[in-house]
Amino acid sequence: MTIQPVDTAGQLRRFVEVPYRLYRERRDPYWVPPLRPDEYVRLTPGKNPFFEHAEAAYFLAVEGTRVTGRIAASVDRNYDALHEERQAAFGFFEAVTEEAAGQLLEAARAWAREKGAEIMRGPLSFTTNDECGLLIEGFGRRPVLMMPYNPPEYSGWIEAAGYRKAKDLYSFRCPVPHPPPQAYARIASLTRRKADVRTRPIDMRHFREELERVKELYNAAWEKNWGFVPMTDHEIEHMASQLKPAIVPDLVRFAEVDGVPVAFGLLIPDLNIAIQKAGGNLFPFGLLRMLWTMRRIREFRVMALGIRAEWRRTGIAPLLVDELVRVVWAKGYRMSDIGWTLEDNDAVNRMAVAMGGTRSAVYRIYERSVS
């Protein structure tokens, strides 16, 4: 076995193709093949704005002519500046054997050491704003949009390479309650009586201005969260351009006080139901399969629900939740996935359970010293 750095277009093509072949060989019915054009964008400097403040290296494990695994290693200057540490991340991890996994993880750690990193965490592809964590509980079902999926043996292989738990992330499966829970409805009713408080859907006619509001709220609401790194203007715009075709305006709502946004909720139909049918390709028939399926999606992911710190415990969060629940029910949605959430975010986890949710998946981020 050799570990080969990816430094040509041909090797990048092999890197991208690894999971498509491995999961096809495993005949795994749950894996959702990402759209290939999107994968090339994610991995290419100049196309993914992450690389405006970061760099990455990619590695392949090769036995003879067969690729038996892959890994990416990255460092992010914005993360280091915010958290005052030197972190490297590993991600895009796939392997056929424990030997391949161990050698790939060591190659990533060696690269991180050369870059001056002190600790390595992952899987992060590339940050907590992207796919992150390794699935360790909740196998046997299709992952929801922008959530990771992997075989169960990966956790043992990563731990055998010297990695230990840094943080667990939770996801909750939750039928849409009808009517909304009484406790939320009662608080929402009291909050609605305040003349200076209202909620509204995103205005797609002024999408760029709305994006700026989302960025400010997102970075303010999550700034104290473990592992958080603020999104730049270009990163927000890039993610929005990818999600825009899937946005249902009524499912993206702002809460405002005196006309100033203080909270927002971002709910996205679970496009993985449609993407899985495309098989990773839009052409010749993938796009038609996706469009046909998208019209019938009645499940969604709660991607974000954020409120400025000074407006927590004021009734605004229950008001936003109450109105979102009423909207999604009226539009015919019946099932949601809430997540991910930090394992120690008790307030949000209790809210998910209060809404009737059951913890359906656990994702683990590992860490190890680079030295």
Helices and strands as residue ranges (DSSP letters): E 2-5, H 9-26, H 36-43, G 49-52, E 54-63, E 66-76, H 77-83, E 87-95, H 98-114, E 119-122, E 124-125, E 131-132, E 134-137, H 154-160, E 164-175, H 182-192, E 197-201, G 204-206, H 207-221, H 233-243, G 244-246, G 249-251, E 252-257, E 260-269, H 272-278, H 286-294, E 299-307, G 309-311, H 316-330, E 335-342, H 346-354, E 358-369
